[in-house]
Structure formats: structure tokens, C-alpha cells
């Protein structure tokens, strides 16, 4: 079993986190882990992202990845920050090599059959379908499963509480990614109990059950 598959199998939802304040990182991670979502993706979209990764890794039980990893420099930076895995919206030869050289499990994005086949050739069979809803969503995943049943996906993009269960019921979906578990309003309010409850609700999404 690949390391990235082991990561993705730990919970039905990987929260995709955009943090604006360093002080949010640790209490957010604690709330999500308590709620049953230990795998966290911190996107490299804000100046505090690397500090947030460092702070979240100190929370017992957390598995902290870096998202929006685009370049070799990004890979080096998140490795130095202690990231456990990396996520990218796509894949390039340089990024694949950098991840391999760094020894970091990679969840690369793919949106077409050709991209999936290319990544399979590189030895990757757990991929991020992105942007999921925009490129065909569940219909695309069903279509890909026929000729490419050996590939598992973490669809991300346009997924929320209303459609996550349906995605998780598909045979080639191992987990989903989304930002609805840590909405901006709750982050700004420091509503960690509310975020913990949202995380707990995500446990009911596995196998098509609604929260």
C-alpha cells in the first residue's frame, strides 16, 4: 500500500485549510482531530501557511500536509516545515521529481484520462480529481472507473456537505477534500466547538450516509 493511500484512508474528508492568522493553527488542528479528521491540508495561499504547518504538527494525532504545492522550491519549504505529505492541483516532471527526492508522499491533481494515464506511468495510483465539479464530478469518476479501475481519487473542488456522501459512495473514491469543515466565519470567531462538530458530522458521510 502506498503512503499516500494510507494517508487518504484515515478519514473520509481532508479539510482544505486557508489560514490568515498564525494563532488559528493549533486550536483549529485540535478541533479537527478531536472531531475525527486527523489528516489536514494547509494550502500555501497565505504568508502564514508554513508556520501553520509547524504548529499543527505539534498536535497529537495530526497528519499535516501542504496544499497548492507548485514548484521545487515549495517542496523544499514544506519539507523544512515538517509537512507529512503534499498536494498539488496538477503535476509536472519537476514537481514529481522534487517530491520523490524529498521523500514526501504526493497527491497530484488530474482532470483527464490522459493525465491519469501519465501519472500511472510514474507509479502514482492515488490522485486528486481537481477541480472536481468543474471537470465532470461524479459522472467523470464513474467513466474513469471502467478503463482505469486501479486508480483511486480524492475529489476536491466544489464539494461540500450536500454532495460529499454521494462522492464517497463511488468505488474509486477513497476520500474527498473540502473547505466547508472550517468556514472562514467560524475561524474568525474562534468557534472551535462548532468546527469540531462539523468534523464529527463528516464521519457520517462514509458510504453515502448523510450527516
C-alpha positions as CSV (number, residue, x, y, z in Angstrom):
1,X,0.0,0.0,0.0
2,X,1.3,3.4,-1.0
3,X,2.0,6.0,1.7
4,X,-0.4,8.5,0.2
5,X,-3.2,5.8,0.2
6,X,-2.5,5.2,3.9
7,X,-3.0,9.0,4.5
8,X,-6.2,9.2,2.5
9,X,-7.8,6.2,4.1
10,X,-7.6,7.7,7.6
11,X,-10.7,9.8,7.3
12,X,-13.5,10.4,4.7
13,X,-12.7,14.1,4.5
14,X,-9.5,16.0,4.2
15,X,-10.1,19.6,5.3
16,X,-8.6,22.1,2.9
17,X,-7.4,25.0,5.1
18,X,-6.6,28.6,4.2
19,X,-5.3,30.3,7.3
20,X,-4.8,34.0,7.7
21,X,-3.6,34.1,11.3
22,X,-0.8,32.0,12.9
23,X,-2.8,31.8,16.2
24,X,-5.6,29.9,14.4
25,X,-3.4,26.9,13.5
26,X,-3.1,24.9,16.7
27,X,-6.7,25.3,18.1
28,X,-8.1,24.5,14.6
29,X,-6.0,21.3,14.3
30,X,-7.0,20.3,17.8
31,X,-10.7,20.8,17.0
32,X,-10.5,18.8,13.7
33,X,-8.5,15.9,15.3
34,X,-11.0,15.8,18.2
35,X,-13.8,15.7,15.7
36,X,-12.2,12.7,13.9
37,X,-10.4,14.3,11.0
38,X,-6.7,13.9,11.7
39,X,-5.5,14.5,8.1
40,X,-5.2,18.2,7.4
41,X,-4.2,20.1,4.2
42,X,-2.8,23.6,4.7
43,X,-2.7,25.4,1.4
44,X,0.2,27.6,0.6
45,X,-2.0,30.6,-0.2
46,X,-1.2,32.8,2.7
47,X,2.1,34.1,4.3
48,X,1.4,32.1,7.5
49,X,1.0,28.7,5.8
50,X,4.4,27.3,6.7
51,X,4.1,28.5,10.3
52,X,0.7,26.9,10.5
53,X,2.1,23.6,9.3
54,X,4.7,23.7,12.0
55,X,2.1,24.5,14.7
56,X,-0.4,21.8,13.6
57,X,2.3,19.1,13.5
58,X,2.6,19.6,17.3
59,X,-1.0,18.4,17.8
60,X,-1.0,14.8,18.8
61,X,-2.7,12.6,16.2
62,X,-2.4,15.0,13.4
63,X,-1.2,14.3,9.9
64,X,-0.4,17.6,8.3
65,X,0.1,18.1,4.5
66,X,0.8,21.1,2.4
67,X,-1.6,22.0,-0.4
68,X,-1.1,24.2,-3.5
69,X,2.4,22.9,-3.9
70,X,3.5,24.0,-7.3
71,X,7.3,24.2,-7.5
72,X,10.5,22.6,-6.4
73,X,11.0,25.5,-4.0
74,X,7.6,24.8,-2.5
75,X,8.6,21.2,-1.9
76,X,11.8,22.2,-0.1
77,X,10.0,24.8,2.0
78,X,7.2,22.4,3.2
79,X,9.6,19.6,3.9
80,X,11.6,22.0,6.1
81,X,8.3,23.0,7.8
82,X,7.7,19.3,8.6
83,X,4.8,18.5,6.2
84,X,3.9,14.8,6.2
85,X,2.6,14.9,2.6
86,X,2.0,17.3,-0.3
87,X,-1.0,18.1,-2.6
88,X,-0.9,19.8,-5.9
89,X,-3.6,20.9,-8.4
90,X,-1.7,19.2,-11.2
91,X,1.6,17.6,-11.9
92,X,4.8,18.4,-13.7
93,X,8.0,16.4,-14.2
94,X,9.9,18.7,-12.0
95,X,7.3,18.5,-9.2
96,X,7.2,14.8,-9.3
97,X,11.0,14.5,-9.1
98,X,11.2,17.1,-6.3
99,X,8.6,15.1,-4.3
100,X,10.4,11.9,-4.8
101,X,13.8,13.4,-3.9
102,X,12.3,14.9,-0.7
103,X,10.7,11.6,0.2
104,X,7.3,13.2,0.6
105,X,4.1,11.3,-0.5
106,X,2.4,13.3,-3.2
107,X,-1.3,13.6,-4.1
108,X,-1.2,15.2,-7.6
109,X,-4.1,16.7,-9.4
110,X,-5.6,15.2,-12.6
111,X,-8.6,16.1,-14.7
112,X,-8.5,14.0,-17.8
113,X,-7.9,10.4,-18.8
114,X,-4.5,11.3,-20.4
115,X,-3.3,12.9,-17.1
116,X,-4.4,9.9,-15.1
117,X,-2.5,7.6,-17.5
118,X,0.6,9.7,-17.3
119,X,0.6,9.6,-13.6
120,X,0.0,5.9,-13.6
121,X,3.2,5.6,-15.7
122,X,5.0,7.5,-13.0
123,X,3.9,4.9,-10.4
124,X,1.1,7.0,-8.9
125,X,-2.4,5.5,-8.5
126,X,-4.0,7.7,-5.9
127,X,-4.8,11.1,-7.4
128,X,-6.7,14.3,-6.7
129,X,-9.5,14.9,-9.1
130,X,-9.4,18.7,-9.5
131,X,-11.4,20.8,-9.9
132,X,-13.9,18.0,-9.4
133,X,-17.3,19.6,-10.0
134,X,-16.0,21.8,-12.8
135,X,-14.5,18.9,-14.8
136,X,-17.4,16.5,-14.6
137,X,-17.6,15.4,-11.0
138,X,-19.2,12.1,-10.3
139,X,-20.1,11.4,-13.9
140,X,-16.4,11.7,-14.8
141,X,-15.3,9.4,-11.9
142,X,-17.8,6.7,-13.0
143,X,-16.5,7.0,-16.5
144,X,-12.8,6.7,-15.4
145,X,-13.5,3.7,-13.2
146,X,-14.3,1.5,-16.2
147,X,-11.0,1.6,-18.0
148,X,-8.9,2.6,-15.0
149,X,-10.2,0.7,-12.0
150,X,-6.8,0.6,-10.4
151,X,-6.9,4.4,-9.7
152,X,-8.3,5.9,-6.5
153,X,-9.3,9.5,-6.2
154,X,-9.6,12.3,-3.7
155,X,-12.0,14.6,-5.5
156,X,-11.6,18.3,-4.5
157,X,-13.3,21.4,-5.7
158,X,-17.0,22.2,-5.4
159,X,-17.6,19.5,-2.8
160,X,-19.4,20.2,0.4
161,X,-21.7,18.6,3.0
162,X,-24.5,18.3,0.4
163,X,-22.7,16.1,-2.1
164,X,-19.7,14.6,-0.2
165,X,-21.6,11.4,0.7
166,X,-22.5,10.7,-2.9
167,X,-18.9,11.1,-4.0
168,X,-17.7,8.8,-1.1
169,X,-20.2,6.1,-2.3
170,X,-18.3,5.8,-5.6
171,X,-16.0,2.7,-5.8
172,X,-12.9,4.7,-6.9
173,X,-13.2,7.5,-4.3
174,X,-11.1,7.0,-1.1
175,X,-11.8,10.4,0.4
176,X,-12.8,13.9,-0.5
177,X,-11.3,17.3,0.1
178,X,-13.1,20.4,1.0
179,X,-13.1,23.7,2.9
180,X,-16.6,23.5,4.4
181,X,-15.3,21.9,7.5
182,X,-13.5,25.1,8.6
183,X,-15.5,28.0,7.2
184,X,-14.0,31.5,7.4
185,X,-16.7,32.8,9.7
186,X,-16.0,30.1,12.3
187,X,-12.3,30.6,12.0
188,X,-12.6,34.4,12.6
189,X,-14.9,33.8,15.5
190,X,-12.7,31.1,17.0
191,X,-15.6,28.8,17.1
192,X,-13.6,25.6,17.7
193,X,-16.5,23.7,19.2
194,X,-18.5,24.4,16.0
195,X,-15.7,23.2,13.8
196,X,-15.3,20.1,15.9
197,X,-19.0,19.3,15.4
198,X,-18.6,19.8,11.6
199,X,-15.7,17.4,11.7
200,X,-17.7,14.9,13.7
201,X,-20.5,15.2,11.2
202,X,-18.1,14.2,8.4
203,X,-17.8,10.7,9.9
204,X,-21.4,10.1,8.9
205,X,-20.6,10.8,5.2
206,X,-18.8,7.5,4.6
207,X,-20.7,5.0,2.4
208,X,-23.3,7.5,1.3
209,X,-24.8,8.4,4.7
210,X,-25.9,12.0,5.1
211,X,-24.7,13.9,8.1
